[in-house]
Amino acid sequence: MVGMSPESVATESTVEVLTVEPTRRQPTLAEDVAAGFRRQPKSLPPKYFYDERGSALFDRICDTPEYYQTRTEDGLLSDCAEAVLQRARPDHVIELGSGTSRKTRRLLDACQRLGVAPRYWPFDVCREVVEQAGAELMAAYPWLGVTGLVGDYHAGLDALPAPPGRRLYVFLGGTLGNFPASESIAFLRELRGCMGDDDALLLGVDRVKPAGVLEAAYDDAAGITAAFNLNLLSVLNRELQADFPLESFSHRAVYNGTDAQIEMYLEARRDLQVRIDALNEVHTFHAGERMLTEISRKFTPRSIEHELAAAGFGVETAFEPADGYFSLVLARPRG
């Protein structure tokens, strides 16, 4: 497998882990901050949310009553998993951004009911999470073979393995919505280039719905999402020797109906100056000035079909709950 280096993993689980080598350079945190702070409004990539504390806070967000997305997708996947597997008939399931593989268990439960045993390939940036998730899954499903993949899918997919047989690629959680449309299509097109004619893609996307529902989901009453957003400043303080005073910023979540996306901001409560020693820069924030930290685009059936078509996919079937809050789309390479 070109571009991958097998590495021995000293665990009792015997989970094989491969490193997926990057095929293009990714900017550093310092470079992203320098570029983002030159924009209007200032902005930061959301990937820096997920330090140890940020990851723990996000897990808590998923359990809040306002955050419908995780439980809706999980329930939908439970309902349609057998239909997905019967259509895709995969020999391999390759999951991008697999994390703890919590929702993947719905697919594996369906495999068990159907008496099929594809190999599972979780792909995530954190080696420890991949190893732990793989070990737990192999203990829960003794028939399951797991090959972990460690790397950053933002850094390119050219080195992603292509095991022989039919492959089902899985990209859940509505994560596609964190890409601007042009980057989303480019990412899907790159994934399309990894796939054969018999492969399939299972994609989870959040749907357009009333603004009040969306804004509450990203601004829960308990303030967990606010803490998650503000933690990004702690990351900058720690990693770039900055002096952001967290108490001088507020969390804001606004639905932009024109672009059909939630926009998360950090808003300055007062005029202030912030020094970032690693960049040797001082930045001024005025009271009420907002810094964009995340977008989360929402889709209609037509818009996701259009985006997939632009990347070389056709929609085979789509699953949604009665309220239309979420979609799981099974797509095939076209053209």
Buried (B, 14 or more C-beta within 10 A) or exposed (E): EEBBEEEEBEEEBEBBBBBBBBBEEEEEBBEBBBEBBEEEEBBBBBBBBBBEBBBEBBBBBBEBEBBBBBEBBBEBBBEBBBBBBEBBBBBBBBBBBBBBBBBBBBBBBBBBEEEBBBBBBBBBBBBEBBBBBBBBBBEEBEEBBBBBBBBBBBBBBBBBBBBEBBBBBBBBBBBBBBBEBEEBBBBBEBBBEBBEEBBBBBBBBBBBBEEEEBBBBBBBEEEBBBBBBBBBBBBBBEBBEBBBEEEBBBBBBBBEEEEBBBBBBBBBEEEBEBBBEBBEBEBEBEEEBBBBBBBBBBBBBEBBBBBBBBBBBEBBEBBBBEEEBBBBBBBBBEE
